[in-house]
Amino acid sequence: MSDIVIADEQVQLVDPRNRPCGSASRAMMRRLGCWHRATYIVVRNARSEICVQERTPIKETHPGWFDLAAGGVVSAGEAPMPAARRELFEELGVRGVELIAGGEFVFQEASLKLYGSLYWVDYDGPLRLQPEEVAAVRWLSISEALSLDKATPDTRLALARAIALDHW
């Protein structure tokens, strides 16, 4: 997906109580710091390692950092589960797997304000990376992943929530 298309993508906006209140382009949502929804899918293999993505240097936030979960913003009119399935396929090429729901959480840092929907999936198959967003992946233990200096703060919170739910 090109930068122009990504910037124009219509995002579901919500109020501070997570109630839908319209939509805006991704660029406008970022510029105004609007509340929105996002999905987080922790991908775990049979060795209990998680798939950590290295973000490309052209990402709009935290370029070159590491994501401890797949996922992204929920499009206008889209529900979180279909958004999670879409993002998992777009970023890693994974489809046809059972997503296990882990609830919601709130993340707020500076102008980034979102309601995250957490999922995880057990997966040992091949990956097909989205070149615009994912530079590389590596499989790390949870402790290795959490010790990364440049792990994105929202995916760090998502992983901590999954651990707290005792699904490891």
N, CA and C atoms as an extended XYZ file, in Angstrom:
504
Properties=species:S:1:pos:R:3:atomname:S:1:resname:S:1:resid:I:1 pbc="F F F"
N         0.855       -1.171        0.000 N   MET     1
C         0.000        0.000        0.000 CA  MET     1
C         0.901        1.235        0.000 C   MET     1
N         0.638        2.194       -0.867 N   SER     2
C         1.484        3.373       -0.934 CA  SER     2
C         1.211        4.318        0.221 C   SER     2
N         2.158        5.233        0.470 N   ASP     3
C         1.985        6.216        1.539 CA  ASP     3
C         0.738        7.060        1.323 C   ASP     3
N         0.432        7.388        0.066 N   ILE     4
C        -0.735        8.219       -0.228 CA  ILE     4
C        -2.004        7.473        0.146 C   ILE     4
N        -2.101        6.223       -0.241 N   VAL     5
C        -3.282        5.426        0.079 CA  VAL     5
C        -3.409        5.261        1.590 C   VAL     5
N        -2.313        4.973        2.286 N   ILE     6
C        -2.350        4.817        3.738 CA  ILE     6
C        -2.816        6.102        4.406 C   ILE     6
N        -2.307        7.234        3.992 N   ALA     7
C        -2.686        8.515        4.591 CA  ALA     7
C        -4.167        8.816        4.387 C   ALA     7
N        -4.738        8.364        3.258 N   ASP     8
C        -6.142        8.619        2.940 CA  ASP     8
C        -7.103        7.594        3.524 C   ASP     8
N        -6.582        6.487        4.028 N   GLU     9
C        -7.428        5.440        4.604 CA  GLU     9
C        -8.348        6.031        5.666 C   GLU     9
N        -9.625        5.685        5.606 N   GLN    10
C       -10.599        6.181        6.567 CA  GLN    10
C       -10.584        5.306        7.824 C   GLN    10
N       -10.372        5.939        8.963 N   VAL    11
C       -10.220        5.279       10.250 CA  VAL    11
C       -11.476        5.505       11.088 C   VAL    11
N       -11.865        4.480       11.852 N   GLN    12
C       -12.993        4.608       12.773 CA  GLN    12
C       -12.579        5.458       13.964 C   GLN    12
N       -13.217        6.587       14.159 N   LEU    13
C       -12.971        7.419       15.328 CA  LEU    13
C       -13.948        7.033       16.429 C   LEU    13
N       -13.493        7.171       17.668 N   VAL    14
C       -14.336        6.908       18.828 CA  VAL    14
C       -14.152        8.051       19.822 C   VAL    14
N       -15.097        8.157       20.750 N   ASP    15
C       -14.951        9.159       21.802 CA  ASP    15
C       -14.129        8.548       22.941 C   ASP    15
N       -13.835        9.303       23.983 N   PRO    16
C       -13.019        8.765       25.085 CA  PRO    16
C       -13.631        7.563       25.810 C   PRO    16
N       -14.887        7.230       25.507 N   ARG    17
C       -15.521        6.037       26.086 CA  ARG    17
C       -15.629        4.892       25.080 C   ARG    17
N       -14.953        5.023       23.948 N   ASN    18
C       -14.906        4.007       22.893 CA  ASN    18
C       -16.229        3.865       22.145 C   ASN    18
N       -16.991        4.939       22.055 N   ARG    19
C       -18.224        4.931       21.271 CA  ARG    19
C       -17.933        5.537       19.901 C   ARG    19
N       -18.344        4.872       18.815 N   PRO    20
C       -18.096        5.407       17.474 CA  PRO    20
C       -18.646        6.821       17.333 C   PRO    20
N       -17.844        7.684       16.716 N   CYS    21
C       -18.284        9.080       16.549 CA  CYS    21
C       -17.858        9.645       15.198 C   CYS    21
N       -17.717        8.781       14.210 N   GLY    22
C       -17.367        9.267       12.889 CA  GLY    22
C       -16.098        8.627       12.361 C   GLY    22
N       -15.571        9.236       11.326 N   SER    23
C       -14.350        8.738       10.705 CA  SER    23
C       -13.532        9.912       10.207 C   SER    23
N       -12.284        9.624        9.940 N   ALA    24
C       -11.366       10.623        9.386 CA  ALA    24
C       -10.260        9.870        8.662 C   ALA    24
N        -9.554       10.578        7.814 N   SER    25
C        -8.404        9.947        7.176 CA  SER    25
C        -7.367        9.644        8.255 C   SER    25
N        -6.530        8.658        7.989 N   ARG    26
C        -5.473        8.313        8.928 CA  ARG    26
C        -4.588        9.539        9.191 C   ARG    26
N        -4.281       10.287        8.156 N   ALA    27
C        -3.434       11.469        8.312 CA  ALA    27
C        -4.082       12.496        9.242 C   ALA    27
N        -5.379       12.730        9.074 N   MET    28
C        -6.086       13.689        9.921 CA  MET    28
C        -6.171       13.170       11.358 C   MET    28
N        -6.444       11.882       11.523 N   MET    29
C        -6.506       11.287       12.863 CA  MET    29
C        -5.175       11.475       13.589 C   MET    29
N        -4.071       11.251       12.897 N   ARG    30
C        -2.749       11.429       13.511 CA  ARG    30
C        -2.489       12.905       13.835 C   ARG    30
N        -2.814       13.776       12.884 N   ARG    31
C        -2.554       15.201       13.062 CA  ARG    31
C        -3.331       15.773       14.243 C   ARG    31
N        -4.581       15.345       14.407 N   LEU    32
C        -5.423       15.887       15.473 CA  LEU    32
C        -5.349       15.083       16.771 C   LEU    32
N        -4.705       13.929       16.743 N   GLY    33
C        -4.597       13.104       17.949 CA  GLY    33
C        -5.939       12.557       18.397 C   GLY    33
N        -6.739       12.078       17.451 N   CYS    34
C        -8.082       11.589       17.759 CA  CYS    34
C        -8.049       10.198       18.389 C   CYS    34
N        -9.034        9.947       19.241 N   TRP    35
C        -9.254        8.603       19.756 CA  TRP    35
C        -9.680        7.717       18.591 C   TRP    35
N        -9.163        6.495       18.566 N   HIS    36
C        -9.509        5.540       17.514 CA  HIS    36
C        -9.325        4.117       18.048 C   HIS    36
N        -9.592        3.147       17.211 N   ARG    37
C        -9.454        1.749       17.583 CA  ARG    37
C        -8.302        1.119       16.812 C   ARG    37
N        -7.671        0.129       17.450 N   ALA    38
C        -6.599       -0.616       16.800 CA  ALA    38
C        -6.640       -2.063       17.275 C   ALA    38
N        -6.060       -2.940       16.477 N   THR    39
C        -5.997       -4.353       16.824 CA  THR    39
C        -4.554       -4.762       17.083 C   THR    39
N        -4.391       -5.765       17.933 N   TYR    40
C        -3.072       -6.303       18.297 CA  TYR    40
C        -3.187       -7.819       18.327 C   TYR    40
N        -2.400       -8.496       17.495 N   ILE    41
C        -2.435       -9.948       17.428 CA  ILE    41
C        -1.047      -10.478       17.774 C   ILE    41
N        -0.940      -11.130       18.929 N   VAL    42
C         0.318      -11.746       19.334 CA  VAL    42
C         0.380      -13.110       18.645 C   VAL    42
N         1.415      -13.320       17.846 N   VAL    43
C         1.585      -14.570       17.104 CA  VAL    43
C         2.630      -15.402       17.836 C   VAL    43
N         2.209      -16.591       18.261 N   ARG    44
C         3.062      -17.469       19.073 CA  ARG    44
C         3.273      -18.792       18.337 C   ARG    44
N         4.529      -19.295       18.362 N   ASN    45
C         4.792      -20.591       17.733 CA  ASN    45
C         4.769      -21.703       18.785 C   ASN    45
N         5.038      -22.931       18.353 N   ALA    46
C         4.963      -24.097       19.248 CA  ALA    46
C         6.018      -24.061       20.355 C   ALA    46
N         7.069      -23.267       20.177 N   ARG    47
C         8.112      -23.127       21.209 CA  ARG    47
C         7.811      -21.972       22.174 C   ARG    47
N         6.605      -21.418       22.094 N   SER    48
C         6.165      -20.267       22.898 CA  SER    48
C         6.981      -19.012       22.631 C   SER    48
N         7.555      -18.930       21.432 N   GLU    49
C         8.212      -17.695       21.001 CA  GLU    49
C         7.168      -16.844       20.288 C   GLU    49
N         7.384      -15.534       20.302 N   ILE    50
C         6.455      -14.656       19.596 CA  ILE    50
C         7.129      -14.054       18.368 C   ILE    50
N         6.319      -13.745       17.403 N   CYS    51
C         6.800      -13.148       16.163 CA  CYS    51
C         6.948      -11.646       16.390 C   CYS    51
N         8.180      -11.177       16.313 N   VAL    52
C         8.489       -9.760       16.493 CA  VAL    52
C         8.800       -9.175       15.116 C   VAL    52
N         8.121       -8.091       14.785 N   GLN    53
C         8.306       -7.453       13.488 CA  GLN    53
C         9.201       -6.226       13.613 C   GLN    53
N        10.162       -6.122       12.716 N   GLU    54
C        10.939       -4.888       12.610 CA  GLU    54
C        10.192       -3.970       11.654 C   GLU    54
N         9.837       -2.788       12.140 N   ARG    55
C         9.092       -1.823       11.331 CA  ARG    55
C        10.001       -1.201       10.272 C   ARG    55
N         9.429       -0.901        9.124 N   THR    56
C        10.217       -0.267        8.073 CA  THR    56
C        10.565        1.172        8.482 C   THR    56
N        11.595        1.732        7.863 N   PRO    57
C        11.988        3.103        8.199 CA  PRO    57
C        11.010        4.169        7.705 C   PRO    57
N        10.000        3.786        6.937 N   ILE    58
C         9.028        4.768        6.435 CA  ILE    58
C         7.730        4.789        7.245 C   ILE    58
N         7.652        4.009        8.320 N   LYS    59
C         6.443        3.993        9.146 CA  LYS    59
C         6.211        5.377        9.754 C   LYS    59
N         4.936        5.762        9.890 N   GLU    60
C         4.606        7.100       10.385 CA  GLU    60
C         4.923        7.289       11.860 C   GLU    60
N         4.882        6.239       12.648 N   THR    61
C         5.268        6.317       14.053 CA  THR    61
C         6.312        5.244       14.337 C   THR    61
N         7.257        5.538       15.159 N   HIS    62
C         8.302        4.602       15.583 CA  HIS    62
C         8.962        3.856       14.416 C   HIS    62
N         9.443        4.573       13.392 N   PRO    63
C        10.092        3.885       12.266 CA  PRO    63
C        11.328        3.120       12.741 C   PRO    63
N        11.477        1.890       12.229 N   GLY    64
C        12.636        1.071       12.553 CA  GLY    64
C        12.567        0.382       13.910 C   GLY    64
N        11.527        0.626       14.667 N   TRP    65
C        11.374       -0.017       15.978 CA  TRP    65
C        10.815       -1.420       15.780 C   TRP    65
N        10.499       -2.095       16.880 N   PHE    66
C         9.981       -3.458       16.837 CA  PHE    66
C         8.545       -3.511       17.350 C   PHE    66
N         7.697       -4.225       16.609 N   ASP    67
C         6.330       -4.494       17.050 CA  ASP    67
C         6.299       -5.890       17.656 C   ASP    67
N         5.746       -5.994       18.858 N   LEU    68
C         5.644       -7.271       19.547 CA  LEU    68
C         4.325       -7.972       19.223 C   LEU    68
N         3.543       -7.362       18.348 N   ALA    69
C         2.278       -7.933       17.885 CA  ALA    69
C         2.008       -7.396       16.489 C   ALA    69
N         1.301       -8.170       15.700 N   ALA    70
C         0.809       -7.691       14.413 CA  ALA    70
C        -0.418       -6.829       14.697 C   ALA    70
N        -0.878       -6.097       13.700 N   GLY    71
C        -2.110       -5.339       13.897 CA  GLY    71
C        -2.048       -3.962       13.293 C   GLY    71
N        -3.082       -3.182       13.588 N   GLY    72
C        -3.146       -1.833       13.054 CA  GLY    72
C        -4.479       -1.189       13.347 C   GLY    72
N        -4.704       -0.047       12.721 N   VAL    73
C        -5.923        0.713       12.989 CA  VAL    73
C        -7.136        0.027       12.379 C   VAL    73
N        -8.282        0.244       13.012 N   VAL    74
C        -9.551       -0.285       12.538 CA  VAL    74
C       -10.126        0.723       11.543 C   VAL    74
N       -10.496        0.238       10.383 N   SER    75
C       -11.050        1.108        9.348 CA  SER    75
C       -12.463        1.550        9.712 C   SER    75
N       -12.895        2.641        9.104 N   ALA    76
C       -14.236        3.172        9.346 CA  ALA    76
C       -15.277        2.099        9.055 C   ALA    76
N       -16.189        1.886       10.015 N   GLY    77
C       -17.255        0.915        9.857 CA  GLY    77
C       -16.855       -0.530       10.073 C   GLY    77
N       -15.603       -0.778       10.369 N   GLU    78
C       -15.086       -2.137       10.532 CA  GLU    78
C       -15.126       -2.537       12.011 C   GLU    78
N       -15.426       -3.786       12.284 N   ALA    79
C       -15.381       -4.314       13.652 CA  ALA    79
C       -13.962       -4.815       13.946 C   ALA    79
N       -13.579       -4.882       15.219 N   PRO    80
C       -12.212       -5.277       15.563 CA  PRO    80
C       -11.778       -6.658       15.066 C   PRO    80
N       -12.610       -7.692       15.181 N   MET    81
C       -12.192       -9.036       14.752 CA  MET    81
C       -11.877       -9.097       13.257 C   MET    81
N       -12.760       -8.597       12.377 N   PRO    82
C       -12.397       -8.578       10.962 CA  PRO    82
C       -11.157       -7.720       10.691 C   PRO    82
N       -10.998       -6.633       11.434 N   ALA    83
C        -9.807       -5.795       11.273 CA  ALA    83
C        -8.552       -6.575       11.658 C   ALA    83
N        -8.642       -7.352       12.741 N   ALA    84
C        -7.491       -8.160       13.172 CA  ALA    84
C        -7.151       -9.200       12.110 C   ALA    84
N        -8.152       -9.858       11.564 N   ARG    85
C        -7.900      -10.846       10.504 CA  ARG    85
C        -7.259      -10.185        9.280 C   ARG    85
N        -7.779       -9.022        8.909 N   ARG    86
C        -7.223       -8.286        7.760 CA  ARG    86
C        -5.772       -7.913        8.002 C   ARG    86
N        -5.490       -7.342        9.169 N   GLU    87
C        -4.122       -6.909        9.476 CA  GLU    87
C        -3.150       -8.082        9.538 C   GLU    87
N        -3.576       -9.193       10.124 N   LEU    88
C        -2.713      -10.374       10.212 CA  LEU    88
C        -2.352      -10.877        8.821 C   LEU    88
N        -3.326      -10.856        7.913 N   PHE    89
C        -3.048      -11.286        6.545 CA  PHE    89
C        -2.183      -10.259        5.812 C   PHE    89
N        -2.514       -8.964        5.933 N   GLU    90
C        -1.739       -7.933        5.237 CA  GLU    90
C        -0.273       -7.936        5.665 C   GLU    90
N        -0.032       -7.974        6.974 N   GLU    91
C         1.338       -7.832        7.471 CA  GLU    91
C         2.168       -9.108        7.357 C   GLU    91
N         1.552      -10.260        7.659 N   LEU    92
C         2.325      -11.505        7.749 CA  LEU    92
C         1.867      -12.590        6.783 C   LEU    92
N         0.768      -12.356        6.051 N   GLY    93
C         0.288      -13.359        5.113 CA  GLY    93
C        -0.385      -14.543        5.778 C   GLY    93
N        -0.827      -14.371        7.016 N   VAL    94
C        -1.440      -15.463        7.776 CA  VAL    94
C        -2.959      -15.339        7.691 C   VAL    94
N        -3.604      -16.428        7.295 N   ARG    95
C        -5.070      -16.447        7.270 CA  ARG    95
C        -5.570      -17.850        7.570 C   ARG    95
N        -6.868      -17.938        7.868 N   GLY    96
C        -7.474      -19.225        8.133 CA  GLY    96
C        -7.082      -19.813        9.478 C   GLY    96
N        -6.731      -18.960       10.436 N   VAL    97
C        -6.346      -19.428       11.763 CA  VAL    97
C        -7.344      -18.899       12.792 C   VAL    97
N        -7.422      -19.587       13.918 N   GLU    98
C        -8.327      -19.155       14.978 CA  GLU    98
C        -7.675      -18.038       15.787 C   GLU    98
N        -8.344      -16.904       15.852 N   LEU    99
C        -7.888      -15.811       16.704 CA  LEU    99
C        -8.574      -15.947       18.057 C   LEU    99
N        -7.791      -15.896       19.111 N   ILE   100
C        -8.327      -15.981       20.462 CA  ILE   100
C        -8.402      -14.567       21.022 C   ILE   100
N        -9.599      -14.158       21.425 N   ALA   101
C        -9.811      -12.798       21.916 CA  ALA   101
C        -9.281      -12.654       23.332 C   ALA   101
N        -8.608      -11.534       23.583 N   GLY   102
C        -8.049      -11.252       24.900 CA  GLY   102
C        -8.569       -9.970       25.520 C   GLY   102
N        -9.659       -9.434       24.984 N   GLY   103
C       -10.245       -8.236       25.568 CA  GLY   103
C        -9.685       -6.953       24.994 C   GLY   103
N       -10.020       -5.866       25.674 N   GLU   104
C        -9.619       -4.536       25.223 CA  GLU   104
C        -8.762       -3.854       26.268 C   GLU   104
N        -7.997       -2.873       25.817 N   PHE   105
C        -7.202       -2.048       26.715 CA  PHE   105
C        -7.126       -0.647       26.137 C   PHE   105
N        -6.760        0.291       26.980 N   VAL   106
C        -6.610        1.683       26.561 CA  VAL   106
C        -5.123        2.010       26.517 C   VAL   106
N        -4.726        2.697       25.463 N   PHE   107
C        -3.344        3.163       25.354 CA  PHE   107
C        -3.372        4.645       25.028 C   PHE   107
N        -2.588        5.419       25.771 N   GLN   108
C        -2.479        6.847       25.510 CA  GLN   108
C        -1.039        7.267       25.743 C   GLN   108
N        -0.446        7.875       24.717 N   GLU   109
C         0.917        8.398       24.796 CA  GLU   109
C         0.978        9.631       23.904 C   GLU   109
N         1.215       10.771       24.516 N   ALA   110
C         1.230       12.040       23.777 CA  ALA   110
C        -0.073       12.163       22.984 C   ALA   110
N         0.021       12.280       21.656 N   SER   111
C        -1.195       12.458       20.855 CA  SER   111
C        -1.779       11.134       20.363 C   SER   111
N        -1.172       10.003       20.722 N   LEU   112
C        -1.690        8.697       20.325 CA  LEU   112
C        -2.653        8.199       21.395 C   LEU   112
N        -3.938        8.107       21.021 N   LYS   113
C        -4.992        7.712       21.962 CA  LYS   113
C        -5.852        6.652       21.296 C   LYS   113
N        -5.846        5.446       21.877 N   LEU   114
C        -6.580        4.371       21.215 CA  LEU   114
C        -7.152        3.362       22.194 C   LEU   114
N        -8.142        2.641       21.690 N   TYR   115
C        -8.687        1.462       22.343 CA  TYR   115
C        -8.174        0.275       21.544 C   TYR   115
N        -7.402       -0.583       22.205 N   GLY   116
C        -6.833       -1.742       21.545 CA  GLY   116
C        -7.646       -2.988       21.799 C   GLY   116
N        -7.835       -3.776       20.767 N   SER   117
C        -8.462       -5.093       20.888 CA  SER   117
C        -7.351       -6.125       20.735 C   SER   117
N        -7.201       -6.956       21.751 N   LEU   118
C        -6.108       -7.925       21.820 CA  LEU   118
C        -6.567       -9.304       21.371 C   LEU   118
N        -5.731       -9.942       20.557 N   TYR   119
C        -5.943      -11.313       20.121 CA  TYR   119
C        -4.591      -12.015       20.145 C   TYR   119
N        -4.626      -13.320       20.158 N   TRP   120
C        -3.406      -14.068       19.913 CA  TRP   120
C        -3.755      -15.294       19.109 C   TRP   120
N        -2.721      -15.847       18.491 N   VAL   121
C        -2.888      -16.985       17.609 CA  VAL   121
C        -1.648      -17.861       17.723 C   VAL   121
N        -1.851      -19.167       17.678 N   ASP   122
C        -0.747      -20.111       17.602 CA  ASP   122
C        -0.514      -20.401       16.127 C   ASP   122
N         0.748      -20.228       15.669 N   TYR   123
C         1.023      -20.359       14.237 CA  TYR   123
C         2.469      -20.762       14.015 C   TYR   123
N         2.666      -21.781       13.192 N   ASP   124
C         4.014      -22.248       12.845 CA  ASP   124
C         4.235      -22.331       11.342 C   ASP   124
N         3.362      -21.741       10.566 N   GLY   125
C         3.481      -21.832        9.118 CA  GLY   125
C         4.359      -20.746        8.522 C   GLY   125
N         4.353      -20.694        7.201 N   PRO   126
C         5.162      -19.688        6.509 CA  PRO   126
C         4.586      -18.278        6.678 C   PRO   126
N         5.454      -17.291        6.549 N   LEU   127
C         5.054      -15.883        6.632 CA  LEU   127
C         5.332      -15.215        5.287 C   LEU   127
N         4.485      -14.271        4.922 N   ARG   128
C         4.687      -13.436        3.746 CA  ARG   128
C         4.601      -12.001        4.245 C   ARG   128
N         5.732      -11.317        4.288 N   LEU   129
C         5.803       -9.990        4.899 CA  LEU   129
C         5.320       -8.896        3.952 C   LEU   129
N         4.640       -7.911        4.517 N   GLN   130
C         4.204       -6.734        3.757 CA  GLN   130
C         5.394       -5.769        3.692 C   GLN   130
N         5.991       -5.594        2.521 N   PRO   131
C         7.242       -4.826        2.436 CA  PRO   131
C         7.135       -3.360        2.861 C   PRO   131
N         5.949       -2.758        2.756 N   GLU   132
C         5.796       -1.357        3.156 CA  GLU   132
C         5.831       -1.185        4.667 C   GLU   132
N         5.489       -2.235        5.407 N   GLU   133
C         5.376       -2.102        6.854 CA  GLU   133
C         6.343       -2.963        7.653 C   GLU   133
N         6.705       -4.128        7.132 N   VAL   134
C         7.511       -5.087        7.886 CA  VAL   134
C         8.837       -5.314        7.177 C   VAL   134
N         9.928       -4.858        7.809 N   ALA   135
C        11.259       -5.026        7.222 CA  ALA   135
C        11.773       -6.447        7.416 C   ALA   135
N        11.483       -7.044        8.564 N   ALA   136
C        11.946       -8.393        8.895 CA  ALA   136
C        11.182       -8.875       10.113 C   ALA   136
N        11.243      -10.177       10.363 N   VAL   137
C        10.670      -10.732       11.577 CA  VAL   137
C        11.706      -11.619       12.243 C   VAL   137
N        11.526      -11.798       13.525 N   ARG   138
C        12.327      -12.755       14.281 CA  ARG   138
C        11.431      -13.355       15.349 C   ARG   138
N        11.721      -14.586       15.707 N   TRP   139
C        10.978      -15.277       16.755 CA  TRP   139
C        11.786      -15.179       18.032 C   TRP   139
N        11.195      -14.583       19.063 N   LEU   140
C        11.891      -14.363       20.329 CA  LEU   140
C        11.062      -14.890       21.495 C   LEU   140
N        11.767      -15.240       22.568 N   SER   141
C        11.056      -15.568       23.801 CA  SER   141
C        10.398      -14.293       24.314 C   SER   141
N         9.446      -14.446       25.191 N   ILE   142
C         8.767      -13.274       25.747 CA  ILE   142
C         9.754      -12.359       26.445 C   ILE   142
N        10.654      -12.918       27.226 N   SER   143
C        11.619      -12.073       27.945 CA  SER   143
C        12.541      -11.346       26.972 C   SER   143
N        12.965      -12.018       25.895 N   GLU   144
C        13.798      -11.347       24.886 CA  GLU   144
C        13.030      -10.213       24.212 C   GLU   144
N        11.774      -10.475       23.894 N   ALA   145
C        10.951       -9.450       23.234 CA  ALA   145
C        10.761       -8.240       24.144 C   ALA   145
N        10.440       -8.490       25.405 N   LEU   146
C        10.203       -7.382       26.332 CA  LEU   146
C        11.485       -6.620       26.677 C   LEU   146
N        12.642       -7.222       26.434 N   SER   147
C        13.898       -6.533       26.739 CA  SER   147
C        14.404       -5.674       25.580 C   SER   147
N        13.719       -5.713       24.446 N   LEU   148
C        14.120       -4.874       23.314 CA  LEU   148
C        13.966       -3.399       23.678 C   LEU   148
N        15.012       -2.622       23.466 N   ASP   149
C        14.960       -1.192       23.782 CA  ASP   149
C        13.939       -0.446       22.935 C   ASP   149
N        13.856       -0.799       21.679 N   LYS   150
C        12.994       -0.056       20.765 CA  LYS   150
C        11.747       -0.845       20.392 C   LYS   150
N        11.094       -1.419       21.397 N   ALA   151
C         9.795       -2.053       21.175 CA  ALA   151
C         8.736       -0.963       21.278 C   ALA   151
N         7.795       -0.954       20.340 N   THR   152
C         6.763        0.084       20.373 CA  THR   152
C         5.963       -0.036       21.666 C   THR   152
N         5.681        1.094       22.305 N   PRO   153
C         5.030        1.049       23.619 CA  PRO   153
C         3.631        0.447       23.609 C   PRO   153
N         2.879        0.633       22.538 N   ASP   154
C         1.537        0.064       22.505 CA  ASP   154
C         1.574       -1.458       22.359 C   ASP   154
N         2.507       -1.988       21.542 N   THR   155
C         2.587       -3.449       21.430 CA  THR   155
C         3.216       -4.058       22.684 C   THR   155
N         4.059       -3.314       23.358 N   ARG   156
C         4.607       -3.785       24.644 CA  ARG   156
C         3.464       -3.939       25.659 C   ARG   156
N         2.546       -2.968       25.679 N   LEU   157
C         1.390       -3.053       26.572 CA  LEU   157
C         0.480       -4.218       26.179 C   LEU   157
N         0.270       -4.414       24.881 N   ALA   158
C        -0.568       -5.525       24.415 CA  ALA   158
C         0.017       -6.866       24.859 C   ALA   158
N         1.324       -7.042       24.713 N   LEU   159
C         1.956       -8.292       25.133 CA  LEU   159
C         1.864       -8.463       26.644 C   LEU   159
N         2.090       -7.404       27.390 N   ALA   160
C         1.979       -7.479       28.849 CA  ALA   160
C         0.561       -7.886       29.255 C   ALA   160
N        -0.423       -7.383       28.544 N   ARG   161
C        -1.824       -7.751       28.832 CA  ARG   161
C        -2.049       -9.230       28.550 C   ARG   161
N        -1.520       -9.734       27.440 N   ALA   162
C        -1.662      -11.164       27.111 CA  ALA   162
C        -1.008      -12.023       28.181 C   ALA   162
N         0.146      -11.605       28.659 N   ILE   163
C         0.841      -12.351       29.724 CA  ILE   163
C         0.017      -12.323       31.009 C   ILE   163
N        -0.545      -11.160       31.330 N   ALA   164
C        -1.345      -11.023       32.546 CA  ALA   164
C        -2.586      -11.908       32.506 C   ALA   164
N        -3.092      -12.186       31.300 N   LEU   165
C        -4.247      -13.054       31.169 CA  LEU   165
C        -3.866      -14.523       31.296 C   LEU   165
N        -2.566      -14.772       31.473 N   ASP   166
C        -2.033      -16.111       31.727 CA  ASP   166
C        -2.320      -17.092       30.601 C   ASP   166
N        -2.093      -16.640       29.389 N   HIS   167
C        -2.282      -17.520       28.242 CA  HIS   167
C        -0.947      -18.002       27.700 C   HIS   167
N         0.068      -18.102       28.544 N   TRP   168
C         1.383      -18.552       28.115 CA  TRP   168
C         1.757      -19.728       28.939 C   TRP   168
